Every structure is written in structure tokens, then in C-alpha cells.
Amino acid sequence: MENYSFLSIGSNVGDRSEYIKEAIRLLHEEKEVKVLQTSSLYETAPIGYIDQPQFLNAVILVNTGLSAVELLNVCQEIERKLGRKREIRWGPRTLDLDILLYNHENIETERLSVPHPRMVGRAFVLVPLLEINPTIMLPTTDTPLNDILEKLEDKEGVQLWKQKSGEGAYALFEN
């Protein structure tokens, strides 16, 4: 498996941490996907459509033999299995899995844009991403992500909810 990808994961319906845990388990069960690392869980206010519960968000690093589009298909199938309904744009969801980065590639198709086009404006993505890799750079800019995060106004709204306790993929959920 020669490809590396950072995925964002979020939930704001039902048992949010359980949906995230189950999604990580389902990713890990995929033959061509290995979950290498997870960030801590962060609680954040919704954006866009704000009349909904708080989100739990994290970032996951995976190693995969899948292409970016194949990985997108896996992510969307996991969302579907866990009851994701696409009724309101930016509305409540059991699970949201997005590809943030795939290797150091720029990908632009009808279904997929990598790097994720809105990630640099979202502290709830950058905070956990930088927790996993504090020196990561986007292929589209020479500006360090830490500098981009410092300029965001909503970074104080990203609150640590459950700190990662170890290096394993399931470290968030160990007692």
C-alpha cells in the first residue's frame, strides 16, 4: 500500500463518538486501507446550517492501495452504512468522512477535489490535522498550515473533547 491520505471525520447525531469509532473500525477492516493514526476528538459548533447539535471531529491518517476515487467510494459507503442522509447542505449527520489530502497530489474531478477545497478555512479540520503532523504542507501553497490556522477567527471554538491516549488507531477509545 503506497498511498497516504488524511481524512476528516465528524458526527453530530446520536452517539457521536460511537459513530466515529465504528467508522474507524470499518475503514480498518477494508483490505486496501490501514488506519495508521487518529487525532484527538474535538467538539465544534456547526457551520453553514447552524440550527443543529455540536459536532465531534477528528482527522485520520491512512495508508491505502486504493486510488483517491476508490477511497472516496469506500468513505461514502461507510457513511451510507452508518445512516448518513444528505437532506440539508451542511446539515446534521451521523457521519461525515472527507478526503483532505491524498499523497501530495492535486486532484480535480467532478466528484473529488484534493486538497479539500474548504479545509484551510476550517479550524475543526486544521487543529486535528496539525496534531497528527505539525509540519504538513499543502501541495497548493508554500504557507505553513500553522500560519493559516493562526489567522482563522474560529479556532477558539475547537475544544478538545477526548485526548488521544496513545499511537494506535483506536487509542481514542481505550479506557
PAZAPA-4460 file (N, C-alpha, C; in steps of 0.05 Angstrom, whole numbers, plus 32768, in hexadecimal, padded with zeros to 4 digits):
% residues 175
    n_x    n_y    n_z   ca_x   ca_y   ca_z    c_x    c_y    c_z   seq   type   mol
   8011   7FE8   8000   8000   8000   8000   8012   8019   8000     1      M     A
   8011   8027   7FEA   8025   803C   7FE6   8019   8058   7FE9     2      E     A
   8000   805B   7FED   7FF3   8076   7FEF   7FED   807D   800C     3      N     A
   7FF0   8097   8012   7FE9   80A1   802C   7FD3   80B6   8029     4      Y     A
   7FC0   80B6   803A   7FAA   80C9   8039   7FA2   80D2   8055     5      S     A
   7F9C   80EB   8058   7F90   80F6   8070   7F73   80F9   806B     6      F     A
   7F63   80EF   807D   7F46   80F0   807C   7F3B   8100   8094     7      L     A
   7F27   8111   808F   7F19   811D   80A6   7F01   810C   80AB     8      S     A
   7EF9   810B   80C5   7EE2   80FC   80CD   7ED2   810D   80E1     9      I     A
   7EB8   810C   80DE   7EA7   811B   80F1   7E8C   810F   80F4    10      G     A
   7E7F   8115   810A   7E65   810B   8110   7E57   811F   8123    11      S     A
   7E3D   8123   811F   7E2E   8133   8133   7E12   8129   8138    12      N     A
   7E0D   810F   8132   7DF3   8103   8137   7DF7   80EA   8148    13      V     A
   7DE6   80E6   815C   7DE7   80CE   816C   7E01   80CC   817C    14      G     A
   7E0B   80B4   817F   7E24   80AF   818E   7E3B   80B5   817C    15      D     A
   7E43   80CE   817C   7E57   80D8   8169   7E71   80C9   816A    16      R     A
   7E7B   80C4   8182   7E95   80B6   8184   7E92   8099   817B    17      S     A
   7E7B   808D   817F   7E77   8071   8176   7E77   8070   8157    18      E     A
   7E6A   8084   814A   7E6A   8084   812D   7E87   8087   8122    19      Y     A
   7E97   8098   812F   7EB2   809C   8127   7EC2   8083   812B    20      I     A
   7EBF   8076   8142   7ECD   805D   8148   7EC6   8048   8134    21      K     A
   7EAC   8045   812D   7EA3   8031   811A   7EAE   8037   80FE    22      E     A
   7EAF   8050   80F6   7EBA   8057   80DC   7ED8   8050   80DA    23      A     A
   7EE7   8055   80F0   7F03   804E   80F0   7F06   8030   80EF    24      I     A
   7EF5   8022   80FD   7EF6   8004   80FC   7EF1   7FFA   80DF    25      R     A
   7EDC   8006   80D2   7ED5   7FFD   80B7   7EEC   8004   80A3    26      L     A
   7EF8   801B   80A7   7F0F   8022   8096   7F26   800E   8099    27      L     A
   7F2B   8008   80B3   7F41   7FF5   80B9   7F3B   7FD9   80AE    28      H     A
   7F22   7FD2   80AC   7F1B   7FB7   80A1   7F1E   7FB5   8083    29      E     A
   7F1F   7FCC   8075   7F23   7FCC   8058   7F3E   7FC0   8052    30      E     A
   7F3E   7FAD   803F   7F57   7F9F   8038   7F6D   7FB2   802F    31      K     A
   7F65   7FC6   8020   7F79   7FD8   8014   7F7D   7FF2   8024    32      E     A
   7F74   7FF3   803D   7F77   800A   804E   7F82   8002   8069    33      V     A
   7F96   8011   8071   7FA1   800C   808C   7FA0   8027   809B    34      K     A
   7F92   8028   80B1   7F91   8040   80C1   7FAB   8042   80D1    35      V     A
   7FBA   8057   80CD   7FD4   805A   80DA   7FD3   806B   80F3    36      L     A
   7FC2   807F   80F2   7FC2   8092   8109   7FA8   80A1   8109    37      Q     A
   7F9F   80A8   8122   7F88   80BA   8125   7F90   80D1   8137    38      T     A
   7F82   80E7   8133   7F86   80FE   8145   7F75   80FA   815D    39      S     A
   7F77   810D   8170   7F64   810F   8185   7F48   8116   817A    40      S     A
   7F33   8114   818A   7F19   811D   8182   7F15   8139   818B    41      L     A
   7F09   8149   817A   7F03   8166   8180   7EE6   816B   817C    42      Y     A
   7EDB   817B   818E   7EBF   8183   818C   7EBE   819F   8180    43      E     A
   7EAD   81A2   816C   7EAB   81BC   815D   7E8E   81C3   8157    44      T     A
   7E8A   81DD   8155   7E70   81E7   814D   7E6C   81E1   812F    45      A     A
   7E53   81DD   8127   7E4E   81D9   810A   7E53   81F3   80FA    46      P     A
   7E59   81F0   80E1   7E5C   8207   80CF   7E47   8204   80B8    47      I     A
   7E42   821A   80AB   7E2E   8219   8095   7E12   8218   80A1    48      G     A
   7E07   8201   80A3   7DED   81FD   80B0   7DF2   81F9   80CE    49      Y     A
   7DEC   820E   80DD   7DF4   820E   80FA   7DDF   8204   810D    50      I     A
   7DC6   81FF   8104   7DB1   81F5   8116   7DB3   81D7   8118    51      D     A
   7DC9   81CE   8125   7DCE   81B1   8128   7DE1   81AD   813F    52      Q     A
   7DE4   8194   8149   7DF6   818F   8160   7E14   8193   8159    53      P     A
   7E24   8195   816E   7E41   8196   816B   7E4C   817D   815E    54      Q     A
   7E62   8181   8150   7E70   816B   8143   7E87   8160   8154    55      F     A
   7E8D   8147   8150   7EA7   813C   8158   7EB6   8139   813E    56      L     A
   7ED0   8141   813E   7EE1   8140   8126   7EFC   8134   812D    57      N     A
   7F08   8127   8119   7F23   811D   811C   7F2F   811B   8100    58      A     A
   7F48   8114   80FF   7F56   810F   80E5   7F63   80F4   80E8    59      V     A
   7F63   80E5   80D2   7F6E   80CA   80D1   7F83   80C9   80BB    60      I     A
   7F9A   80BC   80C0   7FAE   80B7   80AC   7FAB   809A   80A4    61      L     A
   7FA8   8095   808A   7FA6   8079   8080   7FBC   8074   806B    62      V     A
   7FC3   805B   8068   7FD4   8051   8053   7FC2   8040   8042    63      N     A
   7FC3   8043   8028   7FB0   8034   8017   7FBC   802D   7FFC    64      T     A
   7FB2   8017   7FF1   7FB8   800F   7FD6   7FA3   8018   7FC3    65      G     A
   7F8F   8026   7FCD   7F79   8030   7FBC   7F81   804B   7FAF    66      L     A
   7F75   8050   7F98   7F77   806B   7F8C   7F67   807E   7F9D    67      S     A
   7F69   8098   7F98   7F5A   80AC   7FA7   7F3C   80A8   7FA3    68      A     A
   7F34   80A2   7F8B   7F17   809F   7F85   7F0D   8085   7F92    69      V     A
   7F1D   8070   7F92   7F15   8057   7F9F   7F13   805C   7FBD    70      E     A
   7F25   806B   7FC9   7F23   8072   7FE5   7F0A   8082   7FEB    71      L     A
   7F04   8095   7FDA   7EEB   80A4   7FDC   7ED3   8092   7FDD    72      L     A
   7ED3   807E   7FCB   7EBC   806B   7FCA   7EBA   805C   7FE4    73      N     A
   7ED1   8053   7FF0   7ED0   8045   8009   7EC5   8058   801F    74      V     A
   7ECE   8071   8020   7EC5   8084   8034   7EA7   8088   8031    75      C     A
   7E9D   808B   8019   7E80   8090   8016   7E70   8077   801C    76      Q     A
   7E7B   8060   8018   7E6D   8047   801F   7E6B   8044   803E    77      E     A
   7E80   804C   804C   7E80   804B   8069   7E6C   8060   8073    78      I     A
   7E6B   8078   8068   7E57   808B   806F   7E3B   807F   806C    79      E     A
   7E36   8072   8055   7E1C   8067   8050   7E15   8051   8064    80      R     A
   7E28   803F   806A   7E24   802A   807D   7E1D   8034   8099    81      K     A
   7E28   804B   809F   7E23   8057   80BA   7E0C   806C   80BA    82      L     A
   7DFC   806B   80A5   7DE3   807A   80A5   7DE5   8097   809C    83      G     A
   7DF9   809E   808E   7DFC   80BA   8084   7DE5   80C0   8070    84      R     A
   7DD8   80D6   8075   7DC3   80E0   8063   7DCC   80FC   8059    85      K     A
   7DCA   8100   803F   7DD2   8119   8033   7DB9   812A   802C    86      R     A
   7DAD   8135   8041   7D94   8143   803D   7D98   8162   803E    87      E     A
   7DA8   816B   8051   7DAD   8188   8054   7DCB   818C   8051    88      I     A
   7DD3   819F   803F   7DEF   81A5   803B   7DFB   81AE   8055    89      R     A
   7E10   81A2   805E   7E1E   81A7   8077   7E0C   81A1   808F    90      W     A
   7DF8   8190   808B   7DE5   818A   80A0   7DEF   8174   80B2    91      G     A
   7DDE   816C   80C5   7DE5   8156   80D8   7DEC   813D   80C9    92      P     A
   7DFF   812E   80D5   7E07   8114   80C8   7E12   8101   80DD    93      R     A
   7E0C   80E8   80D9   7E18   80D3   80EA   7E36   80D2   80E5    94      T     A
   7E3E   80D7   80CC   7E5A   80D4   80C6   7E61   80E4   80AD    95      L     A
   7E78   80F1   80AD   7E83   80FF   8096   7EA0   80F7   8094    96      D     A
   7EA8   80EB   807E   7EC3   80E3   8078   7ECC   80F1   805F    97      L     A
   7EE1   8102   8061   7EEB   8111   804A   7F08   810B   8046    98      D     A
   7F11   8109   802D   7F2D   8107   8026   7F39   8124   8026    99      I     A
   7F4B   8128   8038   7F58   8143   803A   7F70   8144   8027   100      L     A
   7F82   8130   802A   7F9A   812E   801A   7F9E   8112   8011   101      L     A
   7FAA   810F   7FF9   7FB0   80F4   7FEE   7FCC   80F6   7FE3   102      Y     A
   7FDF   80E9   7FF0   7FFB   80ED   7FEA   8001   810B   7FEB   103      N     A
   800F   8115   7FD7   8013   8132   7FD5   8008   813B   7FBA   104      H     A
   7FF0   8130   7FB3   7FE5   8134   7F99   7FCF   8149   7F99   105      E     A
   7FCC   8155   7F81   7FB5   8166   7F7B   7FA3   8156   7F69   106      N     A
   7F8A   8152   7F72   7F77   8142   7F63   7F5E   8153   7F5F   107      I     A
   7F55   8155   7F47   7F3D   8164   7F41   7F2B   8154   7F2D   108      E     A
   7F16   8147   7F38   7F03   8139   7F27   7EE7   8143   7F2E   109      T     A
   7ED4   8139   7F20   7EB8   8141   7F26   7EB0   8139   7F43   110      E     A
   7EBA   8123   7F4D   7EB3   8119   7F67   7EC6   811F   7F7D   111      R     A
   7EDE   8127   7F77   7EF3   8129   7F8C   7F06   8140   7F86   112      L     A
   7F0B   8150   7F9A   7F20   8165   7F99   7F33   8161   7FB1   113      S     A
   7F4C   815D   7FAB   7F61   8159   7FBF   7F78   816C   7FB8   114      V     A
   7F82   817B   7FCB   7F7A   817E   7FE7   7F5C   8187   7FE9   115      P     A
   7F50   817F   7FFF   7F34   8186   8003   7F31   81A4   8001   116      H     A
   7F1F   81AE   7FF0   7F1E   81CB   7FEA   7F18   81DE   8001   117      P     A
   7F0B   81D4   8016   7F04   81E5   802D   7F15   81E0   8046   118      R     A
   7F28   81CE   8044   7F36   81C7   805D   7F46   81DE   8069   119      M     A
   7F51   81F0   8059   7F62   8205   8064   7F52   821B   8072   120      V     A
   7F37   821A   806F   7F26   822D   807D   7F18   8221   8095   121      G     A
   7F20   8208   809C   7F12   81FA   80B1   7F25   81F1   80C7   122      R     A
   7F23   81FF   80DE   7F35   81F8   80F4   7F2F   81DC   80FE   123      A     A
   7F16   81D3   80FC   7F10   81B8   8106   7F1D   81A2   80F5   124      F     A
   7F28   81A9   80DE   7F38   8197   80CE   7F56   819B   80D3   125      V     A
   7F5E   81B4   80D4   7F7B   81BA   80D7   7F86   81B3   80F2   126      L     A
   7F77   81B7   8107   7F81   81B1   8122   7F87   8193   8125   127      V     A
   7F75   8181   811E   7F7C   8164   8121   7F91   815B   810C   128      P     A
   7F90   8167   80F4   7FA4   8160   80E0   7FC0   8167   80E9   129      L     A
   7FC3   817F   80F4   7FDD   8188   80FE   7FE6   8179   8117   130      L     A
   7FD2   816E   8126   7FD9   815D   813D   7FE8   8144   8133   131      E     A
   7FDE   8138   811D   7FEB   8120   8112   8006   8127   8105   132      I     A
   8006   813D   80F5   801E   8144   80E6   8022   8163   80E7   133      N     A
   8031   816D   80FB   8034   818A   80FF   8043   8198   80E8   134      P     A
   8050   818A   80D7   8060   8197   80C2   8054   8192   80A6   135      T     A
   803C   8187   80A5   8030   8181   808B   802C   819A   807A   136      I     A
   8030   8197   8060   802C   81AD   804D   8018   81A4   8038   137      M     A
   8009   81B7   802D   7FF8   81B0   8017   8007   81B2   7FFD   138      L     A
   8000   81A2   7FE9   800D   81A4   7FCF   8007   81BE   7FC0   139      P     A
   7FF3   81CD   7FCA   7FEA   81E5   7FBC   7FF5   81FF   7FC7   140      T     A
   8004   81FE   7FDD   800E   8216   7FE9   8029   8211   7FF7   141      T     A
   8038   8227   7FFA   8051   8225   8009   804D   822F   8026   142      D     A
   8035   8237   802C   802F   8241   8047   802A   822A   805A   143      T     A
   8039   8228   8070   8034   8213   8083   8018   8214   808E   144      P     A
   800C   81FC   8093   7FF1   81FB   809D   7FEE   8208   80B8   145      L     A
   8003   8207   80C8   8002   8215   80E2   7FFD   8232   80DF   146      N     A
   800A   823F   80CA   8005   825B   80C5   7FE9   8260   80BC   147      D     A
   7FDE   824E   80AC   7FC2   8251   80A3   7FAF   824F   80BA   148      I     A
   7FB4   823B   80CC   7FA3   8237   80E4   7FA4   8250   80F6   149      L     A
   7FBB   825B   80FA   7FBD   8273   810B   7FAB   828A   8102   150      E     A
   7FA6   828C   80E8   7F96   82A2   80DD   7F78   829C   80DE   151      K     A
   7F70   8284   80E4   7F54   827D   80E5   7F47   8288   80FE   152      L     A
   7F2F   8292   80FB   7F21   829E   8112   7F13   828A   8124   153      E     A
   7F0C   8272   8119   7EFC   8260   8128   7F0C   824A   8136   154      D     A
   7F27   824D   8138   7F37   8237   8143   7F31   8233   8161   155      K     A
   7F28   8248   816F   7F22   8245   818C   7F09   8234   8190   156      E     A
   7EF9   8231   817B   7EE1   8220   817C   7EE6   8202   8179   157      G     A
   7EFF   81FB   8175   7F07   81DF   8173   7F11   81D6   818E   158      V     A
   7F00   81C8   819D   7F07   81C0   81B8   7F0E   81A2   81BA   159      Q     A
   7F24   819C   81C7   7F2C   8181   81CB   7F16   8172   81DA   160      L     A
   7F0C   815C   81D0   7EF6   814D   81DC   7F01   8133   81E9   161      W     A
   7F12   8125   81DA   7F1F   810E   81E5   7F3B   810C   81D9   162      K     A
   7F4F   810E   81EB   7F6B   810D   81E2   7F73   80F1   81DB   163      Q     A
   7F82   80EF   81C5   7F8E   80D6   81BD   7FA1   80CC   81D3   164      K     A
   7F9F   80B2   81D9   7FAF   80A8   81EF   7FC7   8097   81E6   165      S     A
   7FC9   8093   81CC   7FDF   8083   81C2   7FE2   8086   81A4   166      G     A
   7FF2   8075   8198   7FF8   8077   817B   7FE5   8067   816A   167      E     A
   7FD7   8053   8175   7FC8   8041   8165   7FAF   804D   8159   168      G     A
   7FA4   8041   8145   7F8C   804B   8137   7F74   804D   814A   169      A     A
   7F73   803C   815F   7F5D   803C   8171   7F63   8049   818B   170      Y     A
   7F79   8057   818D   7F82   8063   81A6   7F6E   8076   81B2   171      A     A
   7F5E   8083   81A2   7F49   8095   81AC   7F35   8086   81BD   172      L     A
   7F31   806D   81B8   7F1B   805F   81C4   7F23   804B   81D9   173      F     A
   7F3C   804B   81E0   7F46   803A   81F6   7F3E   8046   8211   174      E     A
   7F39   8036   8224   7F32   8040   823F   7F4A   8042   8250   175      N     A
***
